[in-house]
Amino acid sequence: MTNKRNYPRLRNGKLEGGGLFLPHIFDEENKVLWIRVTSSITAMAMPRFREMFPNYECKIPNKETWERLKKKYNYKE
């Protein structure tokens, strides 16, 4: 039996309740999940993110793109 509390929920463009522990931004209009990854070991988890969010394209932005996305979506770390 599965426990619904362990599944992440997307509300107002933010992930709630378990799941994604990295800085991330959902672009719901384009169905893109931007995940800020700073190490190669963390990047190896990308297949897991694709399983968790099959309807979204998962992307890893570079530093400049991440700063631009933070401004665009008013992301606060």
C-alpha distances in whole Angstrom, upper triangle without the diagonal:
4,7,10,12,12,13,17,19,22,25,28,28,27,23,21,18,18,18,22,24,28,30,29,31,29,32,30,34,34,30,31,29,31,30,33,33,36,35,34,32,30,31,29,25,26,24,21,22,23,20,18,21,22,24,26,29,29,32,34,37,40,41,44,41,39,41,42,39,38,42,41,37,38,36,36,35
4,6,9,8,9,13,15,19,21,25,25,23,19,18,15,14,15,18,21,24,27,26,27,26,28,27,30,30,27,27,25,28,27,29,29,32,32,31,29,27,28,26,23,23,22,18,19,20,17,15,18,19,21,23,26,25,29,30,33,36,38,40,37,35,38,38,35,35,38,37,33,35,32,33,32
4,5,6,8,11,13,17,19,23,23,21,17,15,12,12,13,17,19,22,25,24,26,24,27,26,29,30,26,27,25,27,26,28,28,31,31,31,29,26,27,26,23,24,23,19,19,21,18,15,18,20,22,23,26,25,28,30,33,36,37,39,36,34,36,37,33,33,36,35,32,32,30,30,29
4,5,6,9,10,14,15,19,20,18,15,12,10,11,12,16,18,21,23,22,23,21,24,23,26,27,23,24,22,25,24,26,27,30,31,31,29,26,27,26,22,23,22,18,18,19,17,14,16,18,19,21,24,23,27,28,31,34,35,37,34,31,34,34,31,30,33,32,29,30,27,28,27
4,6,8,9,13,15,18,19,16,13,10,7,8,10,14,16,19,21,21,22,21,24,23,26,27,24,24,22,24,23,25,26,28,29,30,27,24,26,26,22,23,22,19,18,20,18,15,17,19,21,21,24,23,26,27,30,33,33,35,33,30,32,33,29,29,31,31,27,28,25,25,24
4,7,9,13,15,19,19,16,12,10,7,6,8,11,13,17,19,19,20,20,23,22,26,26,23,23,20,22,20,22,23,26,26,26,24,21,22,22,18,19,19,15,15,17,15,12,14,17,19,20,22,21,24,25,27,30,31,33,31,28,30,32,28,27,31,30,27,27,25,25,23
4,7,10,13,16,16,14,10,9,7,6,7,10,13,16,18,17,18,17,20,19,22,23,19,19,17,19,18,21,22,25,25,26,24,21,21,21,17,18,17,14,13,15,12,9,11,14,15,16,19,18,21,23,25,28,29,31,29,26,29,29,26,25,29,28,24,25,23,24,23
4,7,10,13,12,10,6,6,5,5,5,8,11,13,15,13,14,13,16,16,19,20,17,16,14,16,15,18,19,23,23,24,22,19,20,20,16,16,17,13,12,14,12,9,10,13,14,14,17,16,19,20,22,25,26,28,25,23,25,26,22,22,25,24,20,22,19,20,19
4,6,10,10,8,6,5,6,8,9,10,13,15,16,14,14,12,15,14,17,18,15,16,14,16,16,19,21,24,26,27,25,22,22,23,19,19,19,16,14,15,15,11,11,14,14,14,17,17,19,21,23,26,27,28,25,23,25,25,22,21,24,22,19,20,18,19,19
4,7,6,6,5,6,9,11,11,11,14,15,15,12,11,9,12,10,14,15,13,13,12,14,15,18,20,24,25,26,26,22,22,23,20,18,19,17,14,15,15,12,10,13,12,12,15,15,18,19,21,24,25,26,23,20,22,22,18,18,21,19,15,17,16,17,18
4,5,5,6,7,10,13,13,13,16,17,16,14,12,10,12,11,14,16,14,15,14,16,17,20,22,26,28,29,28,25,25,26,23,22,23,21,17,19,19,15,14,17,16,15,18,18,20,22,22,26,26,27,24,21,23,22,19,18,20,18,15,16,15,16,18
4,6,8,10,13,16,16,15,17,18,16,13,11,9,11,10,12,15,14,15,14,16,17,19,22,26,28,30,29,26,26,28,24,23,24,23,19,20,21,18,16,19,17,16,18,18,20,21,21,25,25,25,22,20,21,20,16,16,17,15,12,13,13,15,17
4,7,10,13,15,14,13,15,15,13,10,8,6,7,7,10,12,11,11,10,12,13,16,19,22,25,26,26,22,22,24,21,20,21,20,16,17,19,15,13,16,14,13,15,15,16,18,18,21,21,21,19,16,18,17,13,13,15,13,10,11,11,13,15
4,6,10,12,12,10,12,12,11,9,7,7,10,10,14,15,13,13,11,12,12,14,17,20,23,24,24,20,21,23,20,18,20,18,15,17,18,14,13,17,16,14,16,15,16,17,18,21,21,22,19,16,18,18,14,13,16,15,11,12,10,12,13
4,7,8,8,7,9,11,10,9,9,9,12,12,16,17,14,14,11,12,12,14,17,20,22,23,22,18,19,21,17,16,18,16,13,15,15,12,11,15,15,13,16,14,16,17,18,21,22,23,21,18,20,20,17,16,19,18,14,15,13,14,14
4,6,8,9,10,12,13,12,13,12,16,15,19,20,18,17,15,16,15,17,19,22,24,25,24,20,21,23,19,19,20,17,15,17,17,13,14,17,17,17,19,18,20,20,22,25,25,26,24,21,23,23,20,19,21,21,17,18,15,15,15
4,7,9,10,13,15,14,16,15,19,18,22,23,20,20,17,18,17,19,20,23,24,26,24,20,22,22,19,19,20,17,15,18,17,13,14,18,19,18,21,19,22,22,24,27,27,29,27,24,25,27,23,22,25,24,21,21,18,18,18
4,6,8,11,13,13,16,16,19,19,23,23,20,19,16,17,15,17,18,21,21,22,20,17,19,19,15,16,17,14,13,16,15,11,13,17,18,18,20,18,20,20,23,25,26,28,26,23,25,26,23,22,25,25,22,22,19,19,18
4,6,9,12,12,14,14,17,18,21,21,18,17,13,15,13,15,15,18,19,20,18,14,16,16,12,13,14,10,9,12,11,8,10,14,16,15,17,14,17,17,20,23,23,26,24,21,23,25,21,21,24,24,21,22,19,19,17
4,6,8,8,11,11,15,16,20,19,16,14,11,11,9,11,12,15,16,17,15,12,13,14,11,11,13,10,8,11,12,9,10,14,15,14,15,12,14,14,16,19,20,22,20,17,20,21,18,17,21,21,18,19,16,16,14
4,7,8,12,14,17,19,22,22,19,17,13,13,10,10,11,13,14,16,14,11,13,14,11,12,15,12,11,14,15,13,14,18,19,17,18,15,15,15,16,18,19,21,20,17,19,21,18,17,21,21,18,19,15,15,12
4,6,10,12,16,18,21,20,18,15,12,10,7,7,7,10,11,14,13,9,11,13,11,11,14,13,11,14,16,14,14,18,19,16,16,13,13,11,13,15,15,18,16,13,15,18,15,14,18,19,16,17,13,13,10
4,7,10,14,16,19,19,17,14,11,9,6,5,8,10,13,15,15,12,13,16,14,13,17,15,13,16,18,16,15,19,19,16,16,13,12,11,11,13,13,15,14,10,12,14,12,10,14,15,13,13,9,10,7
4,7,10,12,15,15,13,10,7,5,4,6,9,12,15,16,17,13,13,16,14,12,15,14,11,13,16,14,13,16,16,13,13,10,10,9,10,13,13,15,12,9,12,13,10,10,13,13,11,12,9,11,10
4,6,9,12,12,11,8,6,5,7,8,12,15,18,19,20,16,16,19,16,15,17,17,13,14,17,15,13,16,15,12,12,10,10,11,10,13,14,15,12,9,11,12,8,8,11,10,8,10,8,10,11
4,6,9,9,8,6,5,6,9,12,15,18,21,22,22,18,17,20,17,15,17,16,13,13,16,13,11,13,12,9,10,9,10,12,13,16,17,17,14,12,15,14,10,11,13,12,9,12,10,13,14
4,6,6,6,5,6,8,11,14,17,20,23,24,24,21,20,22,20,17,19,19,15,15,17,16,12,14,12,9,10,10,11,13,13,16,17,17,14,13,15,13,10,11,13,10,9,12,12,15,17
4,6,5,7,8,11,14,17,20,23,26,26,27,23,22,24,21,19,20,19,16,15,17,15,12,13,10,8,10,12,13,16,16,20,21,21,17,16,18,17,13,15,16,13,11,15,15,18,20
4,6,8,11,13,16,19,22,25,28,28,29,26,24,26,24,21,22,22,19,18,20,18,15,15,12,10,12,14,15,18,17,21,22,21,18,17,19,17,14,16,17,13,12,16,16,20,22
4,6,9,11,15,18,20,24,26,26,27,24,22,24,22,19,20,20,17,16,18,17,14,14,11,8,9,11,12,15,15,19,20,20,16,16,18,16,13,16,17,14,13,17,17,21,22
4,7,10,13,16,19,22,24,24,25,22,20,21,19,16,17,17,14,12,15,14,10,10,7,5,6,9,11,14,15,19,21,21,17,17,19,18,14,17,19,16,14,18,17,21,22
4,6,10,13,15,19,21,21,22,19,16,18,17,13,15,15,12,11,14,13,10,11,9,5,5,6,7,10,11,15,17,17,14,13,16,15,12,14,16,14,13,16,15,19,19
4,6,10,12,16,18,18,19,15,14,16,14,11,13,13,9,9,12,11,8,10,10,6,6,5,6,9,10,14,16,17,13,12,15,15,11,13,16,14,12,15,14,16,16
4,7,9,13,15,16,17,14,12,15,13,11,14,14,11,12,15,14,12,14,13,10,8,6,5,6,7,10,12,13,10,8,12,12,9,10,14,13,11,14,12,14,14
4,6,10,12,13,14,10,9,12,11,9,12,12,9,11,14,13,12,15,15,12,11,7,6,5,7,10,11,13,11,9,12,13,11,12,15,15,14,15,12,14,13
4,7,10,12,13,10,9,13,12,11,15,15,12,15,17,16,16,18,19,15,14,11,9,6,6,8,9,11,10,7,10,12,11,11,14,15,14,15,12,13,11
4,6,8,9,6,6,10,10,10,13,14,12,15,17,17,17,19,20,17,15,12,10,7,8,9,10,13,12,10,13,15,14,14,18,19,18,19,16,16,14
4,7,9,7,8,11,12,13,16,17,16,18,21,20,21,23,24,21,19,15,13,9,10,9,9,13,13,11,14,17,16,16,19,21,20,20,17,17,15
4,5,5,6,9,11,12,15,16,16,18,20,20,21,23,25,22,20,16,14,11,12,12,13,16,17,15,17,20,19,19,23,24,24,24,21,21,18
4,5,5,6,9,10,13,15,15,17,19,20,21,22,24,21,19,16,14,11,13,13,15,18,18,17,20,22,21,22,25,26,26,27,23,24,21
4,5,5,7,10,12,13,14,16,18,18,20,22,24,22,20,16,16,13,16,16,17,21,21,19,22,24,23,23,27,28,27,28,24,24,21
4,5,6,8,11,11,11,14,16,16,17,19,21,19,17,14,13,11,13,14,16,19,18,16,19,22,20,20,24,25,23,24,21,21,18
4,5,6,9,10,10,12,14,15,16,17,19,17,15,11,10,8,11,12,15,18,17,15,19,20,19,20,23,24,23,24,21,22,19
4,6,7,9,10,11,13,14,16,17,20,18,16,13,13,11,15,16,18,21,20,19,22,24,22,23,27,27,26,27,24,25,23
4,6,5,7,9,10,11,13,14,17,15,14,11,12,11,15,17,19,22,20,19,22,24,21,22,26,26,24,26,22,23,21
4,5,5,6,9,10,11,12,14,12,11,8,9,9,13,15,18,20,18,17,21,22,19,20,24,24,22,24,21,23,21
4,5,5,6,9,10,10,13,12,11,9,11,12,16,19,21,24,21,20,24,25,22,24,27,26,25,27,24,26,24
4,5,5,6,9,10,13,12,12,10,13,14,17,20,22,25,23,21,25,26,23,24,27,26,24,26,23,25,23
4,5,5,6,8,11,9,10,7,10,11,15,18,20,22,20,18,21,22,19,20,24,23,21,23,20,21,20
4,5,5,5,8,7,7,6,10,12,16,19,21,23,20,19,23,23,20,22,25,24,22,24,22,24,23
4,6,6,9,10,11,10,14,16,19,22,25,27,24,23,26,27,23,25,28,27,24,27,24,26,25
4,6,9,9,11,10,14,16,19,22,24,26,23,21,25,25,22,23,26,25,22,24,22,23,22
4,6,6,8,8,12,14,17,21,23,25,21,20,23,23,20,21,24,22,20,22,20,22,22
4,6,8,9,13,16,19,22,25,26,23,22,25,25,22,23,26,24,22,25,23,26,25
4,7,9,13,16,19,22,25,26,22,21,25,24,20,22,25,22,20,23,22,25,25
4,6,9,13,15,19,21,22,18,18,21,20,17,19,21,19,17,20,19,22,22
4,6,10,12,16,19,20,16,16,19,18,16,18,21,19,17,21,19,22,22
4,7,10,13,16,17,14,14,17,17,14,16,19,18,17,20,18,20,20
4,6,10,13,14,11,11,14,14,12,15,17,16,16,19,17,19,19
4,7,10,12,9,9,13,13,12,14,17,16,16,18,16,18,17
4,7,8,6,6,9,10,9,11,14,14,14,16,14,16,16
4,6,5,6,9,10,10,12,14,15,16,18,16,17,16
4,6,5,6,9,10,11,13,14,15,16,14,15,14
4,5,5,6,9,10,11,12,14,15,14,16,16
4,5,5,6,9,10,10,12,14,13,15,15
4,5,5,6,9,10,10,12,10,12,12
4,5,5,6,9,10,10,9,11,11
4,5,5,6,9,10,10,13,14
4,5,5,6,8,8,11,12
4,6,5,5,5,7,9
4,6,5,7,9,12
4,6,8,11,14
4,5,9,12
4,6,10
4,7
4
